[in-house]
Amino acid sequence: MSRVDGFLLIDKPQAWTSHDVVAKVRGIVGQKKVGHAGTLDPMATGLLVVALGKVTRLLRFVQEAPKEYLATARFGVATDTLDADGAVLSREEMDVDESDVAAVMGRFTGPILQTPPMVSARRVGGRRLYAMARQGVEVERQARPVTIHALDMIDFAPCHYPEVTFSVRCSTGTYIRTLADDMAQALGGRAHLIALRRTAIGSHRVESAHPIEAVAAAAEAGELDDLVLPPAAGLPDLPVVTVDAATAQGVLRGMAFPRAALGGQAAGDGVVRVVDDAGTLLALYALDRARARPEVVLP
């Protein structure tokens, strides 16, 4: 199989790590250069954007896009991982109703500060938090700013340990299990996630994602190209600038241009996709008032 350059939208199964998915895709496509944007915990399912070949260099632009999740939290029970994979630390009934939780959700919408959980991939002092947690070490973590763009209750199941299903649209770096526990703490208790599904990354939706078995079957049938998004299509939220053949040569050499040389196709500053007349992605360029400078040039 020749080298594949593009994006795959994978519907990650439960109990798989994001690295498991990458390793499986490496075996399917027969190439080492494979990466992903936005780690999902093993318990979580849903959309994982996987990049193949040269477009792994573009993953950071996918990573920066807002993400959407559907989550269910059990209030009153705390675990050491803040999800159902962890050991129970405490169990105390919570006498809260739907209106109590809805009111708290309003307090967690917008810019907030969030402390990363110990069982996470964040680094402190050069070490992964989860590695320290496995050794029984807990360290102080600095709260980080994140933004909750939207937070809506989908369902409330009343009982001694209420189960709350909610949807959330948030900035990159947000921990949904921390959000659930923080909401419970605001009501005087604790919580952990019993289900989590990522439904979107930017404009990419989980409805367009493929089970890993479907990817393997397509590769076996020689139809993998039907599932792979070309580089330009993998970044749908970045504006597009189309250049002529002469300018394309300069773009491929990584030249900087006066902004006017790219025409008035992109309004505002920021990163744009630069494509040729055929729609092939040549590079990503950063635009400011006067200049267009290369961020990533694809060979």
C-alpha positions as CSV (number, residue, x, y, z in Angstrom):
1,M,0.0,0.0,0.0
2,S,1.4,3.4,-0.9
3,R,1.7,6.2,1.7
4,V,-1.6,7.7,2.7
5,D,-1.8,11.4,3.5
6,G,-5.1,12.6,5.0
7,F,-7.5,12.4,7.9
8,L,-9.6,9.6,9.3
9,L,-12.6,10.2,11.5
10,I,-12.7,7.2,13.9
11,D,-15.5,6.4,16.3
12,K,-13.4,5.2,19.3
13,P,-14.8,2.2,21.1
14,Q,-15.0,1.9,24.9
15,A,-12.0,0.4,26.7
16,W,-9.5,1.5,24.0
17,T,-7.0,4.2,24.6
18,S,-6.4,6.8,21.9
19,H,-2.9,5.3,21.5
20,D,-4.6,1.9,20.9
21,V,-6.5,3.4,18.0
22,V,-3.3,5.0,16.5
23,A,-1.5,1.7,16.8
24,K,-4.3,-0.2,15.1
25,V,-4.4,2.3,12.3
26,R,-0.7,2.1,11.8
27,G,-1.1,-1.6,11.3
28,I,-4.0,-1.2,8.9
29,V,-2.4,1.4,6.6
30,G,1.2,0.0,7.0
31,Q,2.9,3.2,7.9
32,K,4.4,4.7,11.1
33,K,3.4,8.3,10.6
34,V,0.0,8.3,12.3
35,G,-1.2,10.6,15.1
36,H,-4.4,11.9,16.7
37,A,-5.9,15.1,18.0
38,G,-7.5,15.2,21.4
39,T,-7.0,12.3,23.8
40,L,-10.1,10.3,24.9
41,D,-10.0,8.4,28.1
42,P,-10.4,4.6,27.8
43,M,-14.0,4.8,29.2
44,A,-15.0,7.4,26.6
45,T,-16.3,6.7,23.1
46,G,-16.8,8.9,20.1
47,L,-14.9,11.1,17.6
48,L,-11.2,10.8,17.3
49,V,-9.5,12.6,14.5
50,V,-6.6,10.6,13.2
51,A,-4.0,12.0,10.8
52,L,-1.9,10.0,8.3
53,G,1.4,10.8,6.7
54,K,2.5,14.4,6.2
55,V,-0.8,15.8,7.6
56,T,0.2,14.8,11.1
57,R,1.9,18.2,11.1
58,L,-1.5,19.8,11.0
59,L,-3.0,18.1,14.1
60,R,-2.4,21.0,16.3
61,F,-4.9,23.0,14.3
62,V,-7.5,20.3,14.8
63,Q,-6.7,20.1,18.5
64,E,-7.4,23.8,19.0
65,A,-11.0,23.5,17.8
66,P,-13.9,23.5,20.3
67,K,-15.2,20.1,21.3
68,E,-18.6,18.7,22.1
69,Y,-19.5,15.9,24.4
70,L,-22.5,14.0,25.8
71,A,-21.9,12.9,29.3
72,T,-23.7,11.2,32.2
73,A,-22.5,11.7,35.8
74,R,-23.6,9.9,39.0
75,F,-23.8,12.4,41.9
76,G,-22.9,11.3,45.4
77,V,-20.2,8.9,44.5
78,A,-16.5,9.9,44.1
79,T,-13.8,7.8,42.4
80,D,-10.0,8.3,42.3
81,T,-10.2,8.8,38.5
82,L,-13.4,10.8,38.5
83,D,-14.9,8.2,36.1
84,A,-16.3,4.7,36.3
85,D,-12.9,3.1,35.7
86,G,-11.6,4.3,39.1
87,A,-11.9,3.0,42.7
88,V,-14.7,4.4,44.8
89,L,-13.4,6.9,47.4
90,S,-16.7,8.0,49.0
91,R,-20.4,7.4,48.7
92,E,-22.9,9.8,50.2
93,E,-26.5,10.3,49.1
94,M,-27.2,13.7,47.5
95,D,-30.7,15.2,48.0
96,V,-30.7,17.4,44.9
97,D,-33.3,17.9,42.2
98,E,-33.2,18.9,38.6
99,S,-33.6,22.6,39.3
100,D,-30.6,22.5,41.7
101,V,-28.4,21.0,39.1
102,A,-29.7,23.4,36.4
103,A,-28.9,26.4,38.5
104,V,-25.3,25.1,39.1
105,M,-24.8,24.6,35.4
106,G,-25.3,28.3,34.9
107,R,-22.4,29.0,37.2
108,F,-20.1,26.8,35.1
109,T,-20.9,28.4,31.8
110,G,-18.3,30.8,30.3
111,P,-14.7,31.2,31.3
112,I,-13.8,29.1,34.3
113,L,-10.8,27.8,36.1
114,Q,-10.3,24.0,36.2
115,T,-7.8,21.9,38.1
116,P,-6.6,18.9,36.0
117,P,-7.3,15.5,37.6
118,M,-4.3,13.4,38.9
119,V,-5.2,10.7,36.4
120,S,-4.5,12.7,33.3
121,A,-1.8,13.2,30.7
122,R,-0.8,16.6,31.9
123,R,2.8,17.0,32.9
124,V,4.1,18.5,36.2
125,G,7.8,18.7,36.7
126,G,8.3,16.9,33.4
127,R,6.3,13.8,34.6
128,R,2.8,12.7,33.5
129,L,0.3,13.0,36.3
130,Y,-1.2,9.6,35.7
131,A,2.3,8.0,36.1
132,M,2.6,9.7,39.5
133,A,-0.9,8.7,40.4
134,R,-0.1,5.0,39.8
135,Q,2.7,5.3,42.3
136,G,0.3,6.8,44.9
137,V,1.8,10.3,44.6
138,E,-0.5,13.3,44.5
139,V,1.0,16.7,43.6
140,E,-0.4,20.2,43.6
141,R,-1.8,21.1,40.2
142,Q,-2.3,24.7,39.0
143,A,-5.9,25.6,37.9
144,R,-6.1,26.5,34.2
145,P,-8.5,28.7,32.4
146,V,-11.0,26.9,30.1
147,T,-14.2,28.0,28.5
148,I,-17.6,26.3,28.6
149,H,-19.4,27.6,25.6
150,A,-22.6,25.7,26.2
151,L,-23.8,23.4,29.0
152,D,-27.3,21.9,28.8
153,M,-29.1,19.2,30.8
154,I,-30.4,16.4,28.7
155,D,-31.9,14.1,31.4
156,F,-32.2,13.9,35.2
157,A,-32.8,10.6,36.9
158,P,-33.8,11.3,40.5
159,C,-32.7,8.8,43.2
160,H,-30.4,8.8,46.2
161,Y,-27.5,9.0,43.8
162,P,-28.9,11.1,40.9
163,E,-27.7,10.5,37.4
164,V,-27.4,13.7,35.3
165,T,-27.0,13.5,31.5
166,F,-25.7,16.7,29.9
167,S,-24.2,18.1,26.7
168,V,-21.2,20.4,26.7
169,R,-19.4,22.5,24.1
170,C,-16.0,23.6,25.4
171,S,-12.5,24.8,24.7
172,T,-9.7,22.4,24.2
173,G,-8.1,21.2,27.4
174,T,-11.4,20.9,29.3
175,Y,-11.9,17.8,31.5
176,I,-15.5,16.8,31.5
177,R,-15.0,14.5,34.5
178,T,-13.6,17.4,36.4
179,L,-16.5,19.6,35.3
180,A,-19.0,17.0,36.6
181,D,-17.3,16.7,40.0
182,D,-16.9,20.5,40.3
183,M,-20.7,20.9,39.8
184,A,-21.4,18.2,42.4
185,Q,-19.0,19.9,44.9
186,A,-20.9,23.2,44.3
187,L,-24.0,21.3,45.6
188,G,-22.2,19.8,48.6
189,G,-21.2,16.4,47.3
190,R,-19.0,14.6,44.7
191,A,-19.6,12.9,41.3
192,H,-18.0,10.8,38.7
193,L,-18.7,10.1,35.0
194,I,-20.4,6.8,34.1
195,A,-20.6,7.6,30.4
196,L,-18.8,10.0,28.0
197,R,-19.1,10.4,24.3
198,R,-17.3,13.0,22.1
199,T,-19.8,14.1,19.5
200,A,-17.8,16.8,17.7
201,I,-14.5,18.5,17.1
202,G,-15.1,21.8,15.4
203,S,-17.2,21.0,12.4
204,H,-16.4,17.3,12.4
205,R,-19.3,15.3,13.7
206,V,-19.2,11.7,15.1
207,E,-22.0,10.8,12.7
208,S,-19.3,11.0,10.0
209,A,-16.9,8.8,11.9
210,H,-16.1,5.1,11.2
211,P,-15.7,2.2,13.5
212,I,-12.2,0.8,13.5
213,E,-13.5,-2.5,12.0
214,A,-14.9,-0.5,9.0
215,V,-11.5,1.1,8.4
216,A,-9.8,-2.3,8.4
217,A,-12.4,-3.8,6.1
218,A,-12.0,-0.8,3.6
219,A,-8.2,-1.2,3.6
220,E,-8.6,-5.0,3.0
221,A,-10.9,-4.3,0.0
222,G,-8.6,-1.6,-1.4
223,E,-11.2,1.1,-0.6
224,L,-9.5,3.0,2.1
225,D,-9.4,6.2,0.0
226,D,-13.2,6.3,0.3
227,L,-12.8,6.9,4.0
228,V,-9.8,9.2,4.1
229,L,-10.4,13.0,4.0
230,P,-7.9,14.9,1.9
231,P,-5.8,17.4,3.8
232,A,-7.9,20.4,2.9
233,A,-11.1,18.7,4.0
234,G,-9.6,17.8,7.4
235,L,-9.5,21.4,8.5
236,P,-13.0,22.7,7.6
237,D,-13.0,25.5,10.1
238,L,-10.1,27.4,8.6
239,P,-10.8,29.9,5.9
240,V,-9.6,29.0,2.3
241,V,-7.5,31.1,0.0
242,T,-7.0,29.9,-3.5
243,V,-3.8,31.0,-5.3
244,D,-2.8,30.9,-9.0
245,A,0.1,28.7,-10.3
246,A,2.8,31.3,-9.9
247,T,1.9,32.2,-6.3
248,A,1.6,28.4,-5.6
249,Q,5.2,28.0,-6.4
250,G,6.2,30.6,-3.9
251,V,3.9,29.1,-1.3
252,L,5.5,25.7,-1.7
253,R,8.9,27.3,-1.1
254,G,7.7,28.8,2.1
255,M,7.8,32.4,1.0
256,A,6.2,35.2,3.0
257,F,4.0,37.6,1.0
258,P,2.4,40.9,1.4
259,R,-1.2,40.1,2.4
260,A,-2.5,41.7,-0.7
261,A,-0.7,39.1,-2.8
262,L,-3.2,36.5,-1.6
263,G,-6.1,38.7,-2.6
264,G,-9.1,39.6,-0.4
265,Q,-10.5,36.1,0.0
266,A,-10.0,35.9,3.8
267,A,-11.4,38.4,6.2
268,G,-9.7,39.1,9.5
269,D,-6.4,37.8,10.8
270,G,-5.5,34.2,11.7
271,V,-4.5,31.0,10.0
272,V,-5.9,30.1,6.5
273,R,-5.7,27.1,4.2
274,V,-3.9,27.9,1.0
275,V,-5.0,25.7,-1.9
276,D,-4.3,25.6,-5.6
277,D,-6.9,25.8,-8.4
278,A,-7.6,22.0,-8.0
279,G,-8.3,22.5,-4.2
280,T,-5.1,20.7,-3.1
281,L,-3.8,22.0,0.2
282,L,-0.4,23.6,-0.2
283,A,0.2,25.2,3.1
284,L,-1.3,26.9,6.1
285,Y,-0.5,30.6,6.3
286,A,-0.9,33.1,9.2
287,L,-2.4,36.4,8.1
288,D,-2.1,39.7,9.9
289,R,-2.8,43.2,8.6
290,A,0.1,43.4,6.3
291,R,1.8,40.0,5.8
292,A,1.0,36.4,5.0
293,R,3.6,34.1,6.7
294,P,3.9,30.3,6.4
295,E,2.9,28.2,9.4
296,V,3.1,24.7,7.8
297,V,4.1,24.0,4.2
298,L,3.1,20.6,2.8
299,P,5.7,19.1,0.4
